[in-house]
Amino acid sequence: MIEKPLTIREKKVLCVSLCYPLMKEKDLAKLLGLKLSTYTVIKRRLRNRGYFKKIRTPCLFKMGFDVFVVIYADISVIDDLPEEDVRNLLKELQFGSFSFLSRRHLLVLGFALDYASAVTDYIKLKEFLRERSGRDELKVSMKVFPRQHSAILNFFNLGPSLADFWEFGKLKKEPKRICGMEVSSERPVMSNMGIEAFRALISHPTMKDSDISALLKTSRQVVNKYKKSFEELGYLTTLGITDPVKLGMEVLSARWITYVDRGEGDLLKRLGKVCLKTSQYFMIAGPEQIFTLSLYPDLTTLEVDEAGFLKALGEEGIKVIETDYRILSLPDSAQPTFFEFKKAADTIMVRGRRRRTRRKQ
């Protein structure tokens, strides 16, 4: 539940900070009609209270990871599933992902090198849960979105949702296409320092550039140069995130949608419009399937948005064949684990070394 009600100005500052994480503070202050000093003080207060922080996330579709995986498990039949055991297993399985664990559900989203490695990790997770439950019929499912035919449109950005929730329509942000579909089969070629910098940036998503430079024993300017280059190429993106429970969000809805596209024009642009209209928290689209995560303050709001979401898809020529969704109660759940990318960073390092060795030979 909300710890202490936010003021209108605090809500507005939080909204724009989440919607526009790369925008300069002076421009954000101007957008809100605030003095820069006032904006800075409010933002610092929000950060200290745990409402806001910036993190870096990579697009592993562009770094040689070929699939995005969504794994769902119904763990309601398991009487005792220690959170720490699950976390340790997920760290072994994930190349780069987000996970959510509640009393009844386990949801894991992440990048994998290829379909074979995704299936291997899926089987490990399934066997672990079956062993803990003592049941062979435990419900565990996996959906795969291939790099060549899929795109991530919205990456855990709560800004648009809060703009609706708090009736700040003009602060809503057009969803950014993070990665996928338009990516060629070419893999990036980096120098030794480039790979080291990329590895450090995604292994430590909240670490300051000055601390990254100390870790790499180089200057801050070098780290900043690489970071800007990675952002321009689409390898890396910076996000503003918050704790939804603090904001009064009670429910998370995970949707799997099978569809047929009968519309005209760019599918991703049309899905982007749907994403913005219905304020999705996360959205990935493949050639036949869409997966979304959405956050709501209560079940009534969820029901209204479910109907609105399907209507918005229809208006863009996207015919829904089948819809399947799970509702996760946030107050009864462990906090989500955001972006376990360290193993992915280690994998990129190893592959980078192998590439350079082959070139020398």
C-alpha positions as a Markdown table, in Angstrom:
| # | Residue | x | y | z |
|---|---|---|---|---|
| 1 | Met | 0.0 | 0.0 | 0.0 |
| 2 | Ile | 1.0 | 3.6 | -0.4 |
| 3 | Glu | 3.3 | 4.6 | 2.5 |
| 4 | Lys | 2.5 | 8.3 | 2.4 |
| 5 | Pro | 0.4 | 10.1 | -0.2 |
| 6 | Leu | 2.5 | 11.9 | -2.8 |
| 7 | Thr | 1.7 | 15.5 | -3.6 |
| 8 | Ile | 0.6 | 16.6 | -7.0 |
| 9 | Arg | 4.0 | 18.0 | -7.8 |
| 10 | Glu | 5.7 | 14.8 | -6.6 |
| 11 | Lys | 3.4 | 12.7 | -8.8 |
| 12 | Lys | 4.2 | 14.9 | -11.8 |
| 13 | Val | 8.0 | 14.8 | -11.2 |
| 14 | Leu | 7.8 | 11.0 | -10.8 |
| 15 | Cys | 5.8 | 10.6 | -14.0 |
| 16 | Val | 8.2 | 12.6 | -16.2 |
| 17 | Ser | 11.3 | 11.0 | -14.6 |
| 18 | Leu | 9.9 | 7.6 | -15.5 |
| 19 | Cys | 8.7 | 8.6 | -19.0 |
| 20 | Tyr | 11.8 | 10.5 | -20.0 |
| 21 | Pro | 14.9 | 9.0 | -18.2 |
| 22 | Leu | 17.3 | 10.5 | -20.8 |
| 23 | Met | 15.9 | 14.0 | -20.9 |
| 24 | Lys | 17.8 | 16.8 | -19.1 |
| 25 | Glu | 16.5 | 17.9 | -15.8 |
| 26 | Lys | 16.2 | 21.6 | -16.9 |
| 27 | Asp | 14.0 | 20.5 | -19.8 |
| 28 | Leu | 11.8 | 18.3 | -17.5 |
| 29 | Ala | 11.5 | 21.2 | -15.0 |
| 30 | Lys | 10.4 | 23.5 | -17.9 |
| 31 | Leu | 7.8 | 20.8 | -19.1 |
| 32 | Leu | 6.3 | 20.9 | -15.6 |
| 33 | Gly | 6.5 | 24.7 | -15.1 |
| 34 | Leu | 8.9 | 24.3 | -12.2 |
| 35 | Lys | 12.1 | 25.9 | -11.2 |
| 36 | Leu | 15.1 | 23.6 | -11.8 |
| 37 | Ser | 16.0 | 23.8 | -8.1 |
| 38 | Thr | 12.5 | 22.7 | -7.1 |
| 39 | Tyr | 12.5 | 19.9 | -9.6 |
| 40 | Thr | 15.9 | 18.7 | -8.3 |
| 41 | Val | 14.8 | 18.7 | -4.6 |
| 42 | Ile | 11.6 | 16.8 | -5.4 |
| 43 | Lys | 13.4 | 14.2 | -7.5 |
| 44 | Arg | 16.1 | 13.7 | -4.8 |
| 45 | Arg | 13.3 | 13.2 | -2.2 |
| 46 | Leu | 11.6 | 10.6 | -4.4 |
| 47 | Arg | 14.9 | 8.8 | -4.9 |
| 48 | Asn | 15.6 | 8.8 | -1.1 |
| 49 | Arg | 12.2 | 7.4 | -0.4 |
| 50 | Gly | 12.7 | 4.6 | -2.9 |
| 51 | Tyr | 10.2 | 5.8 | -5.5 |
| 52 | Phe | 12.7 | 6.3 | -8.3 |
| 53 | Lys | 16.0 | 5.1 | -9.7 |
| 54 | Lys | 17.7 | 4.8 | -13.1 |
| 55 | Ile | 19.0 | 1.5 | -14.4 |
| 56 | Arg | 20.7 | 0.4 | -17.6 |
| 57 | Thr | 19.4 | -2.6 | -19.6 |
| 58 | Pro | 20.9 | -4.2 | -22.7 |
| 59 | Cys | 19.2 | -5.3 | -25.9 |
| 60 | Leu | 20.6 | -8.8 | -26.0 |
| 61 | Phe | 18.8 | -9.4 | -29.3 |
| 62 | Lys | 21.5 | -7.3 | -30.9 |
| 63 | Met | 24.3 | -9.0 | -29.0 |
| 64 | Gly | 23.9 | -12.6 | -30.4 |
| 65 | Phe | 21.0 | -13.8 | -28.2 |
| 66 | Asp | 18.5 | -15.3 | -30.5 |
| 67 | Val | 15.3 | -15.8 | -28.5 |
| 68 | Phe | 13.2 | -14.1 | -25.8 |
| 69 | Val | 11.5 | -16.6 | -23.5 |
| 70 | Val | 8.5 | -16.3 | -21.2 |
| 71 | Ile | 8.1 | -19.1 | -18.7 |
| 72 | Tyr | 5.1 | -19.5 | -16.4 |
| 73 | Ala | 4.6 | -21.9 | -13.5 |
| 74 | Asp | 1.6 | -22.5 | -11.3 |
| 75 | Ile | 3.2 | -23.1 | -7.9 |
| 76 | Ser | 0.0 | -23.0 | -5.8 |
| 77 | Val | 0.3 | -26.8 | -5.1 |
| 78 | Ile | 3.7 | -26.3 | -3.5 |
| 79 | Asp | 3.4 | -25.9 | 0.2 |
| 80 | Asp | 6.8 | -24.5 | 0.9 |
| 81 | Leu | 9.0 | -23.0 | -1.7 |
| 82 | Pro | 11.9 | -21.0 | -0.2 |
| 83 | Glu | 12.4 | -17.7 | -2.0 |
| 84 | Glu | 16.2 | -17.9 | -1.7 |
| 85 | Asp | 16.3 | -21.4 | -3.4 |
| 86 | Val | 14.3 | -20.1 | -6.4 |
| 87 | Arg | 16.4 | -16.9 | -6.7 |
| 88 | Asn | 19.6 | -19.0 | -6.7 |
| 89 | Leu | 18.2 | -21.3 | -9.4 |
| 90 | Leu | 17.0 | -18.4 | -11.5 |
| 91 | Lys | 20.5 | -16.8 | -11.4 |
| 92 | Glu | 21.9 | -20.0 | -12.9 |
| 93 | Leu | 19.3 | -20.2 | -15.6 |
| 94 | Gln | 19.0 | -16.5 | -16.7 |
| 95 | Phe | 21.2 | -15.0 | -19.3 |
| 96 | Gly | 19.3 | -11.8 | -18.9 |
| 97 | Ser | 15.9 | -11.5 | -17.4 |
| 98 | Phe | 13.2 | -10.3 | -15.1 |
| 99 | Ser | 11.4 | -12.7 | -12.7 |
| 100 | Phe | 8.3 | -12.4 | -10.5 |
| 101 | Leu | 7.5 | -14.8 | -7.7 |
| 102 | Ser | 4.2 | -14.9 | -5.7 |
| 103 | Arg | 2.6 | -17.5 | -3.6 |
| 104 | Arg | 0.7 | -19.0 | -6.5 |
| 105 | His | 2.8 | -18.0 | -9.6 |
| 106 | Leu | 6.3 | -17.9 | -10.9 |
| 107 | Leu | 6.9 | -15.8 | -14.0 |
| 108 | Val | 10.3 | -15.6 | -15.7 |
| 109 | Leu | 11.1 | -13.4 | -18.8 |
| 110 | Gly | 14.5 | -13.4 | -20.4 |
| 111 | Phe | 16.9 | -13.6 | -23.3 |
| 112 | Ala | 18.5 | -16.9 | -24.3 |
| 113 | Leu | 21.4 | -17.6 | -26.8 |
| 114 | Asp | 19.3 | -20.0 | -28.8 |
| 115 | Tyr | 16.2 | -22.3 | -28.7 |
| 116 | Ala | 18.2 | -25.3 | -27.4 |
| 117 | Ser | 19.6 | -23.3 | -24.4 |
| 118 | Ala | 16.1 | -22.0 | -23.7 |
| 119 | Val | 14.7 | -25.5 | -23.6 |
| 120 | Thr | 17.5 | -26.7 | -21.4 |
| 121 | Asp | 16.8 | -24.0 | -18.8 |
| 122 | Tyr | 13.1 | -24.6 | -19.1 |
| 123 | Ile | 13.6 | -28.3 | -18.3 |
| 124 | Lys | 15.8 | -27.5 | -15.3 |
| 125 | Leu | 13.3 | -25.1 | -13.9 |
| 126 | Lys | 10.4 | -27.6 | -14.5 |
| 127 | Glu | 12.3 | -30.5 | -12.8 |
| 128 | Phe | 13.2 | -28.3 | -9.8 |
| 129 | Leu | 9.5 | -27.3 | -9.3 |
| 130 | Arg | 8.3 | -30.9 | -9.8 |
| 131 | Glu | 10.8 | -32.2 | -7.2 |
| 132 | Arg | 9.6 | -29.5 | -4.7 |
| 133 | Ser | 5.9 | -30.2 | -5.3 |
| 134 | Gly | 6.2 | -34.0 | -5.7 |
| 135 | Arg | 3.8 | -33.8 | -8.6 |
| 136 | Asp | 4.4 | -34.8 | -12.2 |
| 137 | Glu | 1.4 | -32.8 | -13.6 |
| 138 | Leu | 2.7 | -29.4 | -12.3 |
| 139 | Lys | 1.6 | -26.7 | -14.8 |
| 140 | Val | 4.7 | -25.1 | -16.4 |
| 141 | Ser | 4.7 | -23.6 | -19.9 |
| 142 | Met | 7.1 | -21.7 | -22.1 |
| 143 | Lys | 6.6 | -19.3 | -25.0 |
| 144 | Val | 9.5 | -18.3 | -27.3 |
| 145 | Phe | 9.8 | -15.1 | -29.3 |
| 146 | Pro | 12.6 | -15.5 | -32.0 |
| 147 | Arg | 14.9 | -12.5 | -32.6 |
| 148 | Gln | 14.3 | -12.3 | -36.3 |
| 149 | His | 10.6 | -12.0 | -36.0 |
| 150 | Ser | 9.9 | -10.3 | -32.7 |
| 151 | Ala | 10.2 | -6.9 | -31.1 |
| 152 | Ile | 10.1 | -5.5 | -27.6 |
| 153 | Leu | 8.0 | -2.4 | -27.6 |
| 154 | Asn | 7.8 | -1.3 | -24.0 |
| 155 | Phe | 10.4 | -2.4 | -21.4 |
| 156 | Phe | 9.0 | -2.1 | -17.8 |
| 157 | Asn | 8.1 | 1.6 | -18.1 |
| 158 | Leu | 5.4 | 2.5 | -15.6 |
| 159 | Gly | 5.3 | 6.2 | -16.7 |
| 160 | Pro | 2.4 | 6.0 | -19.1 |
| 161 | Ser | 0.4 | 3.9 | -16.6 |
| 162 | Leu | 0.8 | 6.4 | -13.9 |
| 163 | Ala | -0.1 | 9.2 | -16.2 |
| 164 | Asp | -3.5 | 7.5 | -16.7 |
| 165 | Phe | -3.7 | 6.6 | -13.0 |
| 166 | Trp | -3.1 | 10.2 | -11.9 |
| 167 | Glu | -4.9 | 11.8 | -14.9 |
| 168 | Phe | -1.8 | 13.4 | -16.4 |
| 169 | Gly | -2.6 | 12.6 | -20.0 |
| 170 | Lys | -0.1 | 15.1 | -21.5 |
| 171 | Leu | 2.8 | 13.4 | -19.7 |
| 172 | Lys | 2.3 | 10.0 | -21.5 |
| 173 | Lys | 5.2 | 8.9 | -23.6 |
| 174 | Glu | 5.1 | 7.1 | -27.0 |
| 175 | Pro | 6.5 | 3.6 | -26.3 |
| 176 | Lys | 10.0 | 3.0 | -27.6 |
| 177 | Arg | 10.8 | 0.0 | -29.8 |
| 178 | Ile | 13.7 | -1.4 | -27.8 |
| 179 | Cys | 14.9 | -4.1 | -30.1 |
| 180 | Gly | 13.9 | -6.8 | -32.6 |
| 181 | Met | 12.5 | -7.4 | -36.1 |
| 182 | Glu | 14.6 | -4.6 | -37.7 |
| 183 | Val | 17.9 | -6.2 | -36.5 |
| 184 | Ser | 20.1 | -7.8 | -39.1 |
| 185 | Ser | 22.0 | -11.1 | -38.6 |
| 186 | Glu | 25.3 | -9.1 | -38.2 |
| 187 | Arg | 26.9 | -9.3 | -34.7 |
| 188 | Pro | 28.6 | -6.3 | -33.3 |
| 189 | Val | 32.4 | -6.3 | -33.3 |
| 190 | Met | 34.0 | -4.5 | -30.3 |
| 191 | Ser | 37.5 | -3.8 | -29.1 |
| 192 | Asn | 38.7 | -5.3 | -25.8 |
| 193 | Met | 37.9 | -2.2 | -23.9 |
| 194 | Gly | 34.5 | -1.9 | -25.6 |
| 195 | Ile | 33.5 | -5.4 | -24.5 |
| 196 | Glu | 34.9 | -4.8 | -21.0 |
| 197 | Ala | 32.9 | -1.5 | -20.8 |
| 198 | Phe | 29.7 | -3.2 | -22.0 |
| 199 | Arg | 30.1 | -6.0 | -19.6 |
| 200 | Ala | 30.6 | -3.7 | -16.6 |
| 201 | Leu | 27.6 | -1.5 | -17.6 |
| 202 | Ile | 25.1 | -4.3 | -17.8 |
| 203 | Ser | 26.6 | -6.2 | -14.8 |
| 204 | His | 26.1 | -3.2 | -12.6 |
| 205 | Pro | 22.9 | -1.6 | -13.9 |
| 206 | Thr | 22.7 | 1.2 | -11.3 |
| 207 | Met | 26.4 | 1.9 | -10.8 |
| 208 | Lys | 27.6 | 5.5 | -11.6 |
| 209 | Asp | 30.0 | 6.1 | -14.5 |
| 210 | Ser | 32.7 | 7.2 | -12.1 |
| 211 | Asp | 32.5 | 3.9 | -10.3 |
| 212 | Ile | 32.5 | 2.0 | -13.5 |
| 213 | Ser | 35.6 | 3.8 | -14.7 |
| 214 | Ala | 37.4 | 3.0 | -11.4 |
| 215 | Leu | 36.4 | -0.7 | -11.8 |
| 216 | Leu | 37.9 | -0.7 | -15.4 |
| 217 | Lys | 40.9 | 1.5 | -14.4 |
| 218 | Thr | 40.1 | 4.0 | -17.1 |
| 219 | Ser | 38.8 | 7.6 | -17.2 |
| 220 | Arg | 35.1 | 8.5 | -16.8 |
| 221 | Gln | 35.2 | 10.2 | -20.2 |
| 222 | Val | 36.1 | 6.8 | -21.8 |
| 223 | Val | 33.2 | 5.0 | -20.1 |
| 224 | Asn | 30.8 | 7.8 | -21.0 |
| 225 | Lys | 31.9 | 7.7 | -24.6 |
| 226 | Tyr | 31.3 | 4.0 | -24.8 |
| 227 | Lys | 27.9 | 4.3 | -23.1 |
| 228 | Lys | 26.7 | 6.9 | -25.5 |
| 229 | Ser | 27.9 | 4.8 | -28.4 |
| 230 | Phe | 26.0 | 1.7 | -27.1 |
| 231 | Glu | 22.9 | 3.8 | -26.7 |
| 232 | Glu | 23.0 | 5.2 | -30.2 |
| 233 | Leu | 23.5 | 1.7 | -31.7 |
| 234 | Gly | 20.6 | 0.4 | -29.6 |
| 235 | Tyr | 22.7 | -2.1 | -27.6 |
| 236 | Leu | 21.9 | -0.3 | -24.3 |
| 237 | Thr | 19.0 | 1.7 | -23.0 |
| 238 | Thr | 18.5 | 3.6 | -19.7 |
| 239 | Leu | 15.2 | 3.3 | -17.9 |
| 240 | Gly | 13.5 | 5.0 | -14.9 |
| 241 | Ile | 11.9 | 2.4 | -12.6 |
| 242 | Thr | 9.8 | 2.5 | -9.4 |
| 243 | Asp | 8.3 | 0.2 | -6.9 |
| 244 | Pro | 4.6 | -0.4 | -8.0 |
| 245 | Val | 3.6 | -1.5 | -4.5 |
| 246 | Lys | 4.5 | 1.9 | -3.0 |
| 247 | Leu | 2.3 | 3.5 | -5.6 |
| 248 | Gly | -0.8 | 1.5 | -4.6 |
| 249 | Met | -0.7 | -1.0 | -7.5 |
| 250 | Glu | -2.3 | -4.2 | -6.2 |
| 251 | Val | -2.5 | -6.4 | -9.3 |
| 252 | Leu | -0.3 | -7.5 | -12.1 |
| 253 | Ser | -1.8 | -9.1 | -15.2 |
| 254 | Ala | 0.2 | -11.3 | -17.5 |
| 255 | Arg | -1.4 | -11.8 | -20.9 |
| 256 | Trp | -0.6 | -14.3 | -23.7 |
| 257 | Ile | -2.4 | -13.4 | -27.0 |
| 258 | Thr | -2.6 | -15.3 | -30.2 |
| 259 | Tyr | -3.6 | -13.1 | -33.1 |
| 260 | Val | -3.9 | -12.7 | -36.9 |
| 261 | Asp | -2.9 | -9.3 | -38.4 |
| 262 | Arg | -5.4 | -8.1 | -40.9 |
| 263 | Gly | -4.5 | -4.4 | -40.8 |
| 264 | Glu | -2.4 | -2.3 | -43.1 |
| 265 | Gly | 0.9 | -0.6 | -42.6 |
| 266 | Asp | 3.7 | -1.1 | -40.0 |
| 267 | Leu | 2.6 | -3.7 | -37.4 |
| 268 | Leu | 4.9 | -2.3 | -34.8 |
| 269 | Lys | 3.6 | 1.2 | -35.2 |
| 270 | Arg | 0.1 | 0.0 | -34.8 |
| 271 | Leu | 1.0 | -2.1 | -31.7 |
| 272 | Gly | 2.8 | 1.0 | -30.3 |
| 273 | Lys | -0.5 | 2.9 | -30.5 |
| 274 | Val | -2.2 | 0.1 | -28.6 |
| 275 | Cys | 0.6 | 0.0 | -26.1 |
| 276 | Leu | 0.2 | 3.7 | -25.4 |
| 277 | Lys | -3.6 | 3.7 | -25.3 |
| 278 | Thr | -3.7 | 1.0 | -22.7 |
| 279 | Ser | -0.4 | 1.9 | -20.9 |
| 280 | Gln | 1.3 | -1.5 | -20.9 |
| 281 | Tyr | 4.1 | -2.0 | -18.4 |
| 282 | Phe | 5.9 | -4.5 | -20.7 |
| 283 | Met | 5.1 | -5.7 | -24.2 |
| 284 | Ile | 6.8 | -8.1 | -26.7 |
| 285 | Ala | 5.3 | -9.0 | -30.0 |
| 286 | Gly | 6.1 | -11.9 | -32.3 |
| 287 | Pro | 4.6 | -12.9 | -35.7 |
| 288 | Glu | 1.6 | -14.7 | -34.1 |
| 289 | Gln | 1.7 | -13.9 | -30.4 |
| 290 | Ile | 1.9 | -10.9 | -28.1 |
| 291 | Phe | 2.8 | -11.0 | -24.4 |
| 292 | Thr | 2.1 | -8.1 | -22.0 |
| 293 | Leu | 2.4 | -7.2 | -18.4 |
| 294 | Ser | 0.1 | -4.6 | -16.9 |
| 295 | Leu | -0.3 | -3.1 | -13.5 |
| 296 | Tyr | -3.5 | -2.0 | -11.8 |
| 297 | Pro | -4.7 | -0.6 | -8.4 |
| 298 | Asp | -7.6 | -3.0 | -8.3 |
| 299 | Leu | -9.5 | -5.8 | -10.1 |
| 300 | Thr | -12.2 | -3.4 | -11.4 |
| 301 | Thr | -9.5 | -1.3 | -13.3 |
| 302 | Leu | -8.1 | -4.5 | -14.7 |
| 303 | Glu | -11.4 | -5.7 | -16.1 |
| 304 | Val | -12.0 | -2.3 | -17.8 |
| 305 | Asp | -8.5 | -2.3 | -19.3 |
| 306 | Glu | -8.8 | -5.9 | -20.5 |
| 307 | Ala | -11.8 | -4.9 | -22.6 |
| 308 | Gly | -10.1 | -1.7 | -23.7 |
| 309 | Phe | -7.0 | -3.6 | -24.7 |
| 310 | Leu | -8.9 | -6.1 | -27.0 |
| 311 | Lys | -10.9 | -3.2 | -28.5 |
| 312 | Ala | -7.7 | -1.2 | -29.2 |
| 313 | Leu | -6.2 | -4.3 | -31.0 |
| 314 | Gly | -9.3 | -4.6 | -33.1 |
| 315 | Glu | -9.2 | -1.0 | -34.1 |
| 316 | Glu | -5.7 | -1.6 | -35.5 |
| 317 | Gly | -6.7 | -4.6 | -37.6 |
| 318 | Ile | -5.3 | -7.1 | -35.2 |
| 319 | Lys | -7.8 | -10.0 | -34.7 |
| 320 | Val | -7.5 | -11.8 | -31.4 |
| 321 | Ile | -7.8 | -15.6 | -31.8 |
| 322 | Glu | -7.2 | -16.6 | -28.2 |
| 323 | Thr | -6.4 | -14.8 | -24.9 |
| 324 | Asp | -4.9 | -16.4 | -21.8 |
| 325 | Tyr | -3.9 | -14.4 | -18.7 |
| 326 | Arg | -2.9 | -14.8 | -15.1 |
| 327 | Ile | -3.5 | -12.4 | -12.3 |
| 328 | Leu | -0.8 | -12.0 | -9.7 |
| 329 | Ser | -1.5 | -10.2 | -6.4 |
| 330 | Leu | 1.3 | -7.8 | -5.6 |
| 331 | Pro | 0.8 | -7.5 | -1.8 |
| 332 | Asp | 1.0 | -11.3 | -1.5 |
| 333 | Ser | 4.2 | -11.5 | -3.6 |
| 334 | Ala | 7.9 | -11.3 | -3.3 |
| 335 | Gln | 9.3 | -8.2 | -4.9 |
| 336 | Pro | 10.2 | -8.7 | -8.6 |
| 337 | Thr | 13.8 | -9.3 | -9.5 |
| 338 | Phe | 14.8 | -6.8 | -12.1 |
| 339 | Phe | 17.3 | -7.6 | -14.8 |
| 340 | Glu | 19.7 | -10.3 | -13.8 |
| 341 | Phe | 22.2 | -9.6 | -16.6 |
| 342 | Lys | 25.6 | -10.7 | -15.0 |
| 343 | Lys | 25.6 | -14.1 | -16.6 |
| 344 | Ala | 24.7 | -12.5 | -20.0 |
| 345 | Ala | 27.7 | -10.2 | -19.6 |
| 346 | Asp | 30.0 | -13.1 | -18.9 |
| 347 | Thr | 28.7 | -14.9 | -21.9 |
| 348 | Ile | 29.3 | -11.9 | -24.1 |
| 349 | Met | 32.9 | -11.6 | -22.8 |
| 350 | Val | 33.6 | -15.3 | -23.6 |
| 351 | Arg | 32.1 | -15.1 | -27.1 |
| 352 | Gly | 34.0 | -11.8 | -27.7 |
| 353 | Arg | 37.3 | -13.4 | -26.8 |
| 354 | Arg | 36.6 | -16.4 | -29.1 |
| 355 | Arg | 35.8 | -14.1 | -32.0 |
| 356 | Arg | 39.0 | -12.2 | -31.6 |
| 357 | Thr | 41.0 | -15.4 | -31.3 |
| 358 | Arg | 39.5 | -16.7 | -34.6 |
| 359 | Arg | 40.3 | -13.4 | -36.4 |
| 360 | Lys | 43.9 | -13.6 | -35.3 |
| 361 | Gln | 44.2 | -17.2 | -36.5 |
